[in-house]
Amino acid sequence: VFASGNIINLEMWEKIGRFDEKLFIDEVDFDFCLRAVLNGYVITRFNSVYLNHTLGTMKKTLFQKCSYHNDFRLYYIIRNKFIEYKRYNKILRLQYNYKKEIFQYFKDYCIFDLKAPKHFIVFARAYLDYRKFIKTDETYRKLNGDSLTGK
């Protein structure tokens, strides 16, 4: 199966769990690959295969250029990065810095952009929804040994 820029082994897909549809729009493929690696699978990268993919359009902000997303997409990017940070921070601490990436988005959209107040509201809503989501997130609980009761 080919999805989100990945070619996937269907047996593995059934064994480790399908895509987390709640992460649709952004992070769904990263989440799947992280679960695969945590279950002992190897991710193979084909350097001779390219996928031309763009994330929004570049625009000039007050001090720099950044990739621009509409508010709908920005909401899901931020919410899902918070979720992935919470799920995998203990595991990825040295390899990948979700916190730094979230801060970069905050800087680009909530500080340097002319629509900063509007984007700040999108950011706040994404954060609040992430907090609600993580309370019942089974993947987070499995990875971090937490039960739904918090014990």
BAFI-3210 file (N, C-alpha, C; in Angstrom, 3 decimals, decimal comma, padded with zeros to 6 digits):
// residues 151
n [1|2|3|4|5|6|7|8|9|10|11|12|13|14|15|16|17|18|19|20|21|22|23|24|25|26|27|28|29|30|31|32|33|34|35|36|37|38|39|40|41|42|43|44|45|46|47|48|49|50|51|52|53|54|55|56|57|58|59|60|61|62|63|64|65|66|67|68|69|70|71|72|73|74|75|76|77|78|79|80|81|82|83|84|85|86|87|88|89|90|91|92|93|94|95|96|97|98|99|100|101|102|103|104|105|106|107|108|109|110|111|112|113|114|115|116|117|118|119|120|121|122|123|124|125|126|127|128|129|130|131|132|133|134|135|136|137|138|139|140|141|142|143|144|145|146|147|148|149|150|151]
n.u [000,853|000,491|000,892|000,707|003,284|004,684|005,570|003,948|004,115|001,570|001,013|002,529|001,241|-001,274|-000,457|000,878|-000,978|-003,250|-003,190|-003,377|-006,186|-007,007|-004,936|-004,914|-004,102|-001,711|001,241|000,357|001,728|004,290|003,733|002,894|005,272|006,994|005,766|006,181|009,001|009,369|008,272|010,155|010,593|012,235|012,758|013,010|014,684|014,374|016,516|016,433|013,901|011,459|009,168|007,249|006,316|004,604|004,292|002,093|002,410|005,157|005,611|006,197|006,965|007,027|009,810|010,996|010,773|008,197|006,583|003,268|000,212|-003,326|-005,734|-007,167|-005,528|-003,226|-004,128|-004,450|-001,836|-000,414|-001,855|-001,488|001,288|001,769|000,509|002,104|004,528|003,937|003,381|005,815|008,071|009,763|011,043|012,135|013,745|016,520|016,798|014,866|013,308|010,423|009,431|011,030|010,289|007,542|007,780|009,028|006,961|005,171|006,604|006,834|004,127|002,677|004,137|005,798|004,060|001,652|-000,969|-000,963|-002,526|-004,888|-003,804|-002,701|-004,969|-005,794|-003,619|-003,904|-006,402|-005,742|-003,876|-005,473|-007,319|-005,585|-004,867|-007,294|-007,519|-005,267|-005,851|-007,364|-005,858|-004,894|-002,544|-000,511|-000,719|000,015|002,693|003,874|003,243|001,055|-002,129|-005,642|-006,657|-004,632|-002,804]
n.v [-001,176|002,238|005,196|008,500|009,170|006,880|003,433|000,637|-002,304|-004,521|-006,584|-005,830|-003,431|-004,282|-005,643|-003,751|-001,843|000,245|003,343|006,230|007,779|010,100|011,801|012,776|014,830|016,016|014,563|011,887|009,933|010,032|009,205|006,558|005,440|005,749|004,048|001,658|001,396|001,244|-001,226|-002,917|-002,893|-001,927|001,123|001,796|003,890|005,196|006,707|007,304|007,789|010,256|012,516|015,124|017,542|020,112|022,361|024,462|027,928|030,099|033,125|036,582|037,721|039,887|039,889|037,780|035,038|032,633|029,431|029,378|028,446|027,779|028,643|026,398|024,193|024,899|024,693|021,849|020,973|022,081|021,081|018,299|018,060|018,733|016,509|014,380|015,116|014,755|011,986|010,775|012,028|011,103|009,007|010,042|012,110|012,719|012,450|013,882|017,025|017,983|020,043|022,247|022,559|023,167|025,600|027,091|027,270|028,754|031,150|031,958|032,286|033,498|035,597|036,855|037,181|039,137|038,594|037,797|037,926|036,526|034,036|033,333|032,692|030,407|028,744|028,584|027,280|024,839|023,882|023,614|021,697|019,568|019,015|017,995|015,759|014,147|013,104|010,810|009,283|006,338|005,357|006,977|006,176|003,459|003,659|005,090|003,841|004,605|004,509|004,949|006,045|007,464|006,320]
n.w [000,000|-000,750|000,857|001,988|001,118|001,672|001,238|002,261|004,240|004,358|006,211|008,428|008,914|009,801|012,103|013,852|014,095|012,453|010,537|012,597|012,480|013,689|013,518|011,017|008,246|009,269|010,514|010,587|009,093|010,227|012,836|012,380|011,322|013,517|015,393|014,028|014,067|016,851|017,240|016,270|013,516|010,453|008,825|005,500|003,323|000,130|-001,836|-004,491|-005,253|-005,547|-004,085|-004,923|-002,896|-001,321|001,399|001,811|000,794|000,159|001,918|002,541|005,710|008,592|009,234|007,905|005,520|005,429|005,402|004,391|005,765|005,603|008,164|009,012|008,268|009,687|012,342|012,635|012,129|014,308|016,582|016,187|016,270|018,942|020,105|019,130|020,258|022,978|022,990|022,077|023,151|025,272|024,033|021,660|022,385|021,928|019,166|017,684|017,748|018,712|020,257|019,583|016,915|017,159|018,512|016,494|014,596|016,154|016,446|013,715|012,965|015,078|016,016|014,008|011,850|010,057|010,634|013,231|015,751|015,055|014,323|016,748|018,225|016,819|017,424|020,228|020,433|019,204|021,047|023,385|022,492|022,026|024,680|025,669|024,007|024,656|027,123|026,755|025,060|023,764|022,547|023,627|026,298|026,156|025,317|027,375|029,706|031,242|032,796|032,066|034,324|035,360|037,031]
ca.u [000,000|001,222|000,115|001,422|004,689|005,280|005,120|003,746|003,882|000,223|001,053|003,007|000,175|-002,285|000,146|001,183|-002,116|-003,397|-002,927|-004,207|-006,946|-007,165|-003,787|-005,017|-003,632|-000,297|001,854|-000,155|002,769|005,361|003,241|002,927|006,668|007,542|005,244|006,849|010,360|009,247|007,908|011,269|010,693|013,213|012,237|013,970|014,531|014,837|016,987|016,231|012,476|011,137|007,777|007,219|005,281|004,811|003,472|001,668|003,160|006,055|005,192|007,042|006,408|007,699|011,264|011,509|009,778|007,810|005,580|001,979|-000,904|-004,565|-005,951|-007,626|-004,351|-002,352|-004,694|-004,122|-000,385|-000,002|-002,457|-000,881|002,675|001,678|000,179|003,292|005,512|003,532|003,511|007,137|009,172|010,716|011,758|012,824|014,381|017,807|016,791|013,959|012,858|009,096|009,267|011,675|009,476|006,331|008,173|009,273|005,637|004,646|007,350|006,469|002,710|002,104|004,979|006,269|003,039|000,760|-002,223|-000,559|-003,592|-005,758|-003,061|-002,551|-006,223|-005,717|-002,627|-004,498|-007,425|-005,041|-003,289|-006,553|-007,860|-004,570|-004,978|-008,465|-007,223|-004,241|-006,432|-007,906|-005,025|-004,419|-001,149|000,318|-000,762|000,816|004,111|004,381|002,863|000,021|-003,492|-006,602|-006,915|-003,470|-001,972]
ca.v [000,000|003,490|006,230|009,589|009,135|005,646|002,141|-000,028|-003,733|-004,661|-007,445|-004,970|-002,450|-004,931|-006,038|-002,637|-000,926|001,066|004,768|006,915|008,727|011,366|012,634|013,087|016,119|016,172|013,646|010,513|009,043|009,979|008,381|005,172|005,016|005,637|002,799|000,556|001,293|000,780|-002,642|-003,676|-002,823|-000,987|001,996|001,887|005,110|005,070|008,037|007,519|008,060|011,578|012,941|016,579|017,885|021,434|022,654|025,852|028,794|030,994|034,526|037,483|038,189|041,114|039,786|036,626|034,316|031,373|028,684|029,815|027,503|028,396|028,408|025,008|023,325|025,290|024,102|020,422|020,832|022,390|020,107|016,989|018,113|018,628|015,112|013,554|015,470|014,087|010,546|010,233|012,838|010,294|008,129|010,804|013,288|013,054|012,407|014,828|018,002|018,519|021,308|023,282|022,755|023,869|026,984|027,748|027,619|029,840|032,345|032,358|032,634|034,293|036,755|037,543|037,312|040,282|038,088|037,127|037,709|035,474|032,778|033,004|032,021|029,055|028,034|028,317|026,257|023,578|023,431|023,175|020,444|018,549|018,653|017,119|014,531|013,318|012,457|009,505|008,750|004,990|005,203|007,610|005,336|002,250|004,019|005,693|003,036|005,259|004,014|006,053|006,647|008,273|005,606]
ca.w [000,000|-000,832|001,547|002,626|000,740|002,168|000,750|003,545|004,331|004,926|007,406|009,514|009,132|010,646|013,385|014,767|014,137|011,247|010,736|013,578|011,674|014,404|013,155|009,600|007,759|009,567|011,477|010,543|008,600|011,225|013,931|011,934|011,226|014,878|015,964|013,338|014,619|018,236|017,194|015,719|012,055|009,914|007,780|004,407|002,538|-001,242|-002,238|-005,921|-005,461|-005,034|-004,029|-004,924|-001,923|-000,730|002,573|001,749|-000,108|000,884|001,918|003,315|006,981|009,020|009,250|007,167|004,737|006,048|004,666|004,877|005,746|006,052|009,595|009,187|008,225|010,792|013,553|012,707|012,235|015,681|017,498|016,021|016,748|020,395|020,420|018,870|021,292|024,220|022,811|021,772|023,665|026,049|023,116|020,622|022,981|021,333|017,714|017,035|018,726|018,404|020,975|018,778|015,711|017,580|018,785|015,205|014,060|016,976|016,069|012,353|012,797|016,168|016,318|012,817|010,817|010,227|011,190|014,463|016,741|014,548|014,416|018,168|018,602|016,238|018,241|021,544|020,258|018,930|022,316|024,271|021,968|022,304|026,108|025,779|023,273|025,301|028,302|026,379|023,981|024,065|022,110|024,650|027,494|025,904|025,222|028,610|030,853|032,038|032,606|031,906|035,629|035,742|038,015]
c.u [000,896|000,365|001,058|002,924|005,410|004,735|005,094|003,491|002,540|000,178|001,509|001,919|-000,907|-001,728|000,339|000,030|-002,103|-003,040|-003,873|-004,941|-007,152|-006,019|-003,786|-004,675|-002,154|000,107|001,377|000,923|003,932|004,960|003,326|004,361|007,311|007,048|005,901|008,245|010,308|008,851|008,954|011,391|011,718|012,538|013,334|013,659|015,125|015,233|016,776|014,768|012,149|009,637|007,803|006,036|005,585|003,844|003,099|002,499|004,024|005,500|006,127|006,301|007,184|009,222|011,829|010,413|009,450|006,766|004,222|000,918|-002,176|-004,811|-006,401|-006,428|-003,412|-002,828|-004,264|-002,620|000,043|-000,566|-001,737|000,588|002,710|001,414|001,406|004,398|005,187|003,744|004,964|008,309|010,207|011,601|012,640|013,673|015,684|017,787|015,953|013,362|011,524|008,899|009,848|010,842|008,182|006,651|008,428|007,956|005,042|005,299|006,903|005,048|002,178|002,937|005,287|005,196|002,129|-000,599|-001,976|-001,691|-004,546|-005,075|-002,843|-003,803|-006,249|-004,766|-003,224|-005,559|-006,795|-004,451|-004,375|-007,159|-006,877|-004,678|-006,177|-008,166|-006,311|-004,783|-006,955|-007,076|-004,407|-002,963|-000,198|000,398|000,098|002,304|004,687|003,945|001,825|-001,312|-004,425|-006,911|-005,755|-002,574|-000,825]
c.v [001,234|004,564|007,263|009,557|007,883|004,438|001,242|-001,518|-003,935|-005,567|-006,641|-003,977|-003,025|-005,215|-004,862|-001,663|-000,023|002,511|005,324|008,035|010,069|012,324|012,992|014,552|016,315|015,210|012,203|009,539|008,938|009,083|006,902|004,648|004,864|004,365|001,586|000,328|000,759|-000,694|-003,473|-003,669|-001,774|-000,178|002,121|003,132|004,871|006,456|008,328|007,816|009,395|011,812|014,465|017,018|019,253|021,629|024,128|026,629|029,726|032,417|035,325|037,877|039,437|041,037|038,690|036,046|033,027|030,705|029,049|028,730|028,260|027,984|026,983|024,064|023,636|024,674|022,639|020,175|021,009|021,369|018,766|016,965|018,068|017,172|014,227|013,861|014,726|012,571|010,084|011,002|012,012|009,452|008,926|011,949|013,693|013,118|013,502|015,754|018,625|019,885|022,477|023,588|023,508|025,342|027,751|028,161|028,796|031,164|032,856|032,902|033,590|035,510|037,543|037,789|038,500|039,872|037,369|036,939|036,574|034,110|032,360|032,277|030,602|028,197|027,641|027,230|024,880|023,009|022,900|021,856|019,295|018,083|017,734|015,756|013,599|012,579|011,062|008,812|007,405|004,781|005,801|006,723|004,078|002,565|004,468|004,966|003,666|004,578|005,207|006,731|007,493|007,600|004,912]
c.w [000,000|-000,173|002,142|002,325|001,192|001,416|001,978|003,386|005,044|006,155|008,616|009,901|010,031|012,037|014,347|014,915|012,924|011,535|011,786|012,841|012,365|014,075|011,671|009,353|008,086|010,671|011,384|010,072|009,576|012,395|013,572|011,883|012,605|015,559|015,326|013,918|016,054|018,323|016,466|014,204|011,649|008,814|006,726|003,588|001,147|-001,735|-003,713|-006,257|-004,806|-005,059|-003,942|-004,068|-001,347|000,427|002,561|000,744|000,723|000,813|002,803|004,582|007,384|008,885|008,363|006,298|005,481|005,166|005,238|004,703|006,106|007,504|009,897|009,247|009,384|012,105|013,689|012,798|013,686|016,662|017,409|016,426|018,277|020,808|020,242|019,882|022,590|024,123|022,810|022,354|024,423|025,142|022,160|021,134|022,284|019,808|017,061|018,081|018,305|019,062|020,160|017,526|016,040|017,838|017,489|014,549|014,832|016,577|014,699|012,260|013,867|016,550|015,050|011,763|011,111|010,807|012,520|015,478|016,328|014,671|015,870|018,670|018,060|017,070|019,592|021,457|020,007|020,223|023,258|023,806|022,144|023,757|026,342|025,173|024,074|026,530|027,991|025,297|024,364|023,663|023,129|025,893|027,329|025,938|026,554|029,874|031,756|031,785|032,447|033,231|036,110|036,741|037,338]
res [v|f|a|s|g|n|i|i|n|l|e|m|w|e|k|i|g|r|f|d|e|k|l|f|i|d|e|v|d|f|d|f|c|l|r|a|v|l|n|g|y|v|i|t|r|f|n|s|v|y|l|n|h|t|l|g|t|m|k|k|t|l|f|q|k|c|s|y|h|n|d|f|r|l|y|y|i|i|r|n|k|f|i|e|y|k|r|y|n|k|i|l|r|l|q|y|n|y|k|k|e|i|f|q|y|f|k|d|y|c|i|f|d|l|k|a|p|k|h|f|i|v|f|a|r|a|y|l|d|y|r|k|f|i|k|t|d|e|t|y|r|k|l|n|g|d|s|l|t|g|k]
***
